[in-house]
């Protein structure tokens, strides 16, 4: 009788266990070249308030979002966007002299790129979307060199959060190409 009780208790404990959390990172579309080159600083990056959280977000309806409790960013999303943008800009502009905010001095930085991420999520229609405002300033006097709003969408290649984050990474690569074109 004790064995049956222990077996039932073990099943109940397993049934009540929390699902394992999964952590995701955005990825750059290449690598930054080694060595010097044009000095670029990326940041600060601001996020829409609905994105400024550890959880991944999906749009379920035009005015409805779902926040996943079990699927989260592996770190700070704004720092991750800055890191991926810096690597992508380094690749696109063939420079190894790229830094993320905050950096210690502006001495070697020729341009600073700031980002305002207004949307970055997937939707029930099978697309990831991005809307980002960006500005590029010439240093040291911080004169505005270029600014734009970038809006795009990318089809998800499969269902699930890994495909969503991969599509968001591809959107960031296209955003970076848009920025790089203005800095050439």
N, C-alpha and C positions, 0 to 999 in steps of 0.2 A: 504494500500500500504506500509506503514511503517513497518508493521509486516512481510510482505514478504521480504522486504529488510533486516531487522534484522535477519530473519531466514536464508537467503542466506549468509549473512555475517558470521553468526555463523558456518554454514557448511564449509565455506571456511577456517575459522580459525582452525576448528577441522581437516580439511584435510591437513593443512600445519603444524600441530603440529609434533614435532620431536618424533620418537618412544622412548619409555622409555629405558634407559640403564640398562643392567643387569650386576650384579657383582658376581664373582665367587671366591671361595677359594679352595685350595688343602686341602685334609683331610688326617690325619694320620690313620693308620689301627688299632689303638688301643690307649691305654693311657700309659703314663710313670708311672712306679711304684713309690710309695712314698718312701721317705727316701734316704739314701746315696747309695753307691756302687761305681763302677768303674767310675772315672771322665772322661767325654768325652766332647770335645768342637767341635761344628760343624760350619765350616766357615773359611774363607770367601767362598761365592758361586759366581762364575762368570757365566755370561750368554752369549750365542752367541748374537751378536748385533741385529739380527732379533727378538729375544725374549725380549730384554731389553726395554720393552714398556708396557703400561697398557692394551693393546688390546690382545685378544686371536688371535692365528694364525692358519690357516689351509693351508695345502699344496694342491694345486689344480692340479698341474702337476709336472713332475720331476724337473723343474727349475722355478716354479711359486708358490708364496704364496699369500694368501688373508689375509688381516688384518681386523678384524671385528671392526667397529666403535661403535657398540651398545652392544658388549659383552666384558667385561673387567675384569681384575683381581681386587679384592677388595683392594689390597695393593701392596706393592713391591714384585715382583715375586721371586727375589733372597732371600729375607727375609722369604717369605712363604715356599720356598723349604728348607731353613735351619731349620725352625721351624718343618716342617713335618718330615724331616730327623732326627732331634733330638728326637722327640717323638717316632718315629719308632725304632731308635737305643736304646733308653731307654727300650722300650718293649722287643726288641730282645735280649738285653744283661742284662735284669733284673736289671737296675740301674735307680735311680731317680736323679743321679748326672750328668745331661746333660745340657750343656749351648750352646747358639748360639752366634756367633761372632757379635760384639766385646764383650768380657768379661773383667772384671776388672783385674784379675790376673790369672796366670797359676797354682797357688798353689795346687789346688785339681784336676787339669786336668792331666790325664795320657796320653790320646791320643787326637790329633787334626785331624779332618777329613775335608779336603778341597774338593770342588766340582767344576768341570768345565762342565756346562751343554751346550753341543754342539747342541743338538736337543731336543725339547720337543713340539710336536704339533700333530695334527691329520691329516689324509690324506683322500682324496676322496674315497679310497678303503675300508673305514670303520675301520681303525686301528689308535690307538695313538702310537707314537713312541718316544723312548728316546735314546739318546747317551750321556753318561756322563763319563768323566774321573774323577777319585777320587784318593786321596792320604791320607794315614793315617800316622801321625808322632807321634813318642813316645816323650813325654815331660819329662823333661825340655830341653833336648839337641836337640830336633827336628830332631832326626834320622828317616829316612824313614823306616816304619815298613812294609807297603804294598802299592801297587798302581795297578790300573787296569782301563780298559775301559769297561764300561757296555753298551751293546746294546740290546734292546728288543722291542717288540711290543705287544700291547694288543687290542683285538677286542672291538669295541664300542658295548654296549648292546642295544643301540637305536640311533636314529638320534638326533642331536642337541648338543648344547654346554654343558648342564648338564652331558650327557653321556661322552662327550669328557674329561671334567675335572675329572670325576670319574675314567676313564681309566688312565689318567695321574697320579692320586693319587695311583692307584694300581701299576703302573710302578715304582713310587718312593718307594713303600713298597718293591718291589723286589730288587731294587737297594740297599736299606738299608740292606736287608738280605745278599746280596753279601758282603757288607762292614763289617757287624757284624761277618760273618764267618771268616774273616781275623783277627779280634780283639780278638777272643776267645783263 
